[in-house]
Amino acid sequence: MSAVIQAANINKRYGRHKVLDNINLEINSGKIVGLIGPNGAGKTTLLQSLLGLGVASGDINVLGEDPRRARSKMLEQVCFIADTATLPRWMKVSQAIEYVAGIHPRFDQALAERLLTKTQIKRTSKIRELSKGMVTQLHLALVMAVDAKLLVLDEPTLGLDIIYRRTFYDALLNDYYDGDRTILITTHQVEEIEHLLTDVVFINDGKIVLNESIESFENQFVKLKTGPESVAQARALKPVSESRTLSGHEFIFENVPRERLASLGELALASLAEVFVAKVAPTVSAGAHEESGHE
Ligand SMILES: Nc1ncnc2c1ncn2[C@@H]1O[C@H](COP(=O)(O)OP(=O)(O)OP(=O)(O)O)[C@@H](O)[C@H]1O
């Protein structure tokens, strides 16, 4: 397995604001990596730095090239869709397809057309006649039809309804991903990508706070559901978060052996969203703890 992205000591400032704070990241081929962080965490800035679209200090190597020196060569093997991507409004859908076919040697026009048949978009429509969600669908169809080694998606399903979001992620996994390609994806809708990721990276305030394969994530974190009788014992084992539910209490633990927890209640897998909230918003869970301490 070879490294597709290697980034070491990446730093970036806007004035006095440190937006990327000594980021180190390595992503191997065949991985589907979720880059997850709250608003303003630095996700887009990091993606842009990795693709040479923004200037950051540090060592960056993407598919064997330094994107700051050989950006066009690197981009031949990369497909990128930004959350702010636009298409010329006067163009017809058919013209947009022909345009990409003309500039991208690895574009599969028939595949793009096939993907569009899963939407309401007509080839004869002008871009300005499409809804916002349909423009995104068109973008995604164009991007997924490019045979790239690395696909970078920044909030790809923003503004899309749940039915199309599901269709898109199904297509990404079943039609696009071949086990060799690498996909780096940012989204706020963590629950929707959880099942397709091989690896997860949490970023907060410009720093990576978690970087694990899903397998090791599932070993590391566990959820305990318990009744009031075991709350004190559970708290003594230092959960990373605690919340009240209708039926009792739920705790998330990090690196606490399951044998120590099993007698306190029911154990379950902790979801990415639950751990994300626990790791990235500790003040919120501390508040929940205080509240539940009154009983
Ligand atoms: N051109 C700029 N000038 C000044 N500050 C910027 C600029 N671009 C981004 N920032 C700041 O850098 C930080 C990271 O922004 P970035 O867009 O990378 O976050 P993000 O994680 O992608 O957020 P979101 O999920 O809201 O899109 C934010 O605090 C933002 O205000």
The ligand as an ORCA input file, in Angstrom:
! r2SCAN-3c Opt
* xyz 0 1
  N      -9.331     34.036      3.055
  C      -9.401     33.998      4.391
  N      -9.026     35.048      5.140
  C      -9.069     35.017      6.483
  N      -9.479     33.952      7.209
  C      -9.870     32.873      6.519
  C      -9.855     32.832      5.084
  N     -10.295     31.614      4.694
  C     -10.589     30.930      5.823
  N     -10.326     31.684      6.917
  C     -10.497     31.262      8.317
  O      -9.839     30.039      8.495
  C     -10.571     29.194      9.384
  C     -10.782     27.845      8.712
  O     -11.643     28.015      7.590
  P     -12.069     26.779      6.679
  O     -12.901     27.306      5.573
  O     -10.862     25.996      6.322
  O     -12.954     25.935      7.719
  P     -13.887     24.682      7.460
  O     -13.498     23.659      8.480
  O     -13.836     24.265      6.033
  O     -15.308     25.282      7.845
  P     -16.803     24.990      7.296
  O     -17.160     23.623      7.765
  O     -17.591     26.049      7.994
  O     -16.785     25.129      5.803
  C     -11.850     29.933      9.733
  O     -11.686     30.526     10.997
  C     -11.951     30.994      8.652
  O     -12.564     32.152      9.156
*
